[in-house]
Amino acid sequence: MKVIGLAGWSGAGKTTLLSRVIPYLLGRGLRVSVIKHAHHDFDVDVPGKDSWVHRQSGATEVLVSSTRRWALMHELRGASEPQLPELLGKMARVHLVVVEGFKREPINKIEVHRAANGKPLLFPDDASVVGIASDVPVETTLPVAHLDGIEDVAALMLRFAIPVDDVLGRGAADS
C-alpha cells in the first residue's frame, strides 16, 4: 500500500482532478482510496436521520451499514484531531491512498495549480512537492503534467507514491 498527497490552494481543482484520475487508475486494475482533510465543521450525515440523532445525542462513534456501503463517523468530543499516520492506519489495504489536504505533512505531494486562481505556487516553499499538475507551463526542475493529462498525472502519482509503512514509522521488518 502506497500514499501520495495532492496539495494546492482552494479552487485549484484538486477534487476535480482526482475524480478523473481515480477511474483511470481503476481501469488499470488498481484499488484507490482517499483521505480528505476538511478545515471546518463538516457533516456527512443528514440532520434528522437516525445516525445524525445518535451522534448529536453524544455517541462517540456511529456506524451506518447497508447492502451498498458502510460509513463510520467518530466524534472527537474535544480530543485532538488525529494525525495522518493514525488515519492511514485505519484505512483498508489498497494499492494507493491519495491524501487531499494535509499540506504540512511530510509526504510526497503533487501540487495542483490553476493559473486563474491567482495564487502562488506552493513548491518553492514546500520541499515535499515532488511534481506539479498545472494548466500553464511552470519553470521548475520538477516534473510537470498538464491538468488535462490524466495519464501523465496518474504516472506522477504512482512514480512518487511512498509506502504507507514509511509514514507509519514501520520498516519492512515490522510489516
C-alpha positions in Angstrom: 0.0 0.0 0.0 1.4 3.4 -1.0 0.4 7.0 -0.3 0.7 10.2 -2.3 -0.6 13.7 -1.5 -2.4 16.3 -3.6 -1.8 19.8 -2.4 -2.9 23.2 -3.7 -5.0 26.2 -2.9 -8.7 26.0 -2.6 -10.2 26.3 -6.1 -7.2 24.8 -7.9 -9.1 21.7 -8.9 -7.7 19.0 -6.6 -11.1 17.2 -6.3 -11.9 17.6 -9.9 -8.5 16.2 -11.0 -8.8 13.3 -8.5 -12.3 12.5 -9.8 -10.7 12.0 -13.2 -7.5 10.2 -12.1 -9.3 7.6 -9.9 -11.3 6.0 -12.8 -8.1 5.9 -14.9 -6.2 4.0 -12.1 -9.2 1.7 -11.5 -9.2 0.9 -15.2 -5.6 -0.3 -14.8 -6.6 -2.7 -12.0 -5.5 -0.6 -9.0 -7.7 -0.1 -5.9 -7.6 3.5 -4.7 -8.8 5.2 -1.5 -8.8 8.9 -0.5 -8.3 10.7 2.8 -9.6 14.3 2.6 -8.8 16.9 5.1 -11.5 19.4 5.9 -10.7 22.8 7.6 -14.2 23.4 9.0 -17.0 21.7 10.8 -18.4 19.3 8.2 -21.1 16.7 8.2 -21.6 13.6 6.2 -24.9 12.8 7.8 -28.3 14.4 7.2 -29.8 16.3 10.1 -32.9 14.4 11.4 -31.8 11.0 10.2 -31.3 8.3 12.9 -27.5 8.3 12.6 -27.4 12.1 13.0 -29.7 11.9 16.0 -27.4 9.2 17.6 -24.3 11.4 17.0 -26.0 14.5 18.3 -27.1 12.6 21.3 -23.4 12.1 22.3 -22.4 8.7 20.7 -18.6 8.6 20.2 -19.0 6.5 17.0 -21.9 5.8 14.7 -21.5 3.2 12.1 -24.1 3.1 9.3 -24.3 0.0 7.2 -26.4 -1.0 4.1 -26.1 -3.5 1.3 -24.2 -0.9 -0.7 -21.8 0.7 1.8 -20.9 1.4 5.3 -19.6 4.6 6.9 -18.1 5.1 10.4 -18.3 8.6 12.0 -16.2 9.2 15.0 -16.8 12.3 17.1 -13.7 13.8 18.7 -15.7 15.3 21.6 -12.8 17.7 22.4 -10.0 15.3 21.7 -7.2 16.3 19.4 -7.6 15.9 15.7 -5.8 12.6 14.6 -2.6 13.0 12.6 -2.2 11.5 9.2 -0.4 8.3 10.3 -3.2 7.4 12.6 -5.8 8.0 9.9 -3.7 5.9 7.4 -3.6 3.1 10.0 -7.4 3.0 9.9 -7.6 2.5 6.1 -8.3 -0.8 4.4 -5.4 -2.1 2.3 -5.5 -0.8 -1.3 -2.8 -0.1 -3.9 -2.8 3.7 -3.5 -4.2 6.1 -0.9 -4.4 9.7 -2.1 -4.3 12.3 0.6 -6.1 15.6 -0.4 -5.1 18.3 2.0 -2.7 17.8 5.0 -0.4 20.3 3.3 2.0 20.3 6.2 2.5 16.6 6.4 5.9 15.4 5.2 4.7 13.1 2.5 5.4 13.3 -1.2 2.8 15.6 -2.9 1.8 16.5 -6.4 0.9 20.2 -6.4 -2.3 21.1 -8.3 -2.0 24.7 -9.7 -4.6 26.6 -11.8 -3.5 30.0 -13.1 -7.0 31.5 -12.9 -6.8 31.1 -9.1 -4.3 33.9 -9.0 -2.4 32.1 -6.1 1.4 31.5 -6.0 2.8 28.1 -6.5 3.5 26.1 -3.3 6.5 24.1 -4.4 9.2 26.8 -3.9 8.4 26.7 -0.1 7.4 23.1 0.3 10.2 20.5 -0.2 7.6 17.7 -0.1 6.2 18.8 -3.5 7.7 16.3 -6.0 5.7 17.1 -9.1 3.2 19.7 -10.4 -0.1 19.4 -12.3 -0.9 22.7 -13.9 -2.9 24.3 -16.7 0.1 26.6 -17.6 3.8 25.9 -18.1 5.8 26.1 -14.9 9.5 26.9 -14.7 11.0 24.2 -12.5 13.2 21.2 -12.5 10.3 19.2 -11.0 8.3 17.0 -13.4 5.2 18.9 -14.7 2.0 17.4 -16.2 -0.9 19.3 -17.6 -4.1 19.2 -15.6 -5.9 17.6 -18.6 -3.2 15.0 -19.0 -4.8 12.4 -16.7 -2.4 9.6 -17.8 0.6 11.8 -17.0 -0.8 13.0 -13.7 -1.5 9.4 -12.7 2.0 8.4 -13.7 3.4 11.1 -11.5 1.3 10.0 -8.6 2.4 6.4 -8.9 6.1 7.3 -9.5 6.3 9.3 -6.3 4.0 7.4 -4.0 5.7 6.1 -0.9 4.9 3.0 1.2 2.4 3.7 3.9 4.6 1.9 6.3 7.2 4.7 5.9 4.6 7.2 7.0 3.5 4.9 9.9 7.2 4.6 11.0 7.4 0.9 10.4 10.1 -0.7 8.3 9.6 -3.7 6.1 10.6 -6.0 9.0 7.7 -4.6 11.1 5.1 -5.2 8.4 
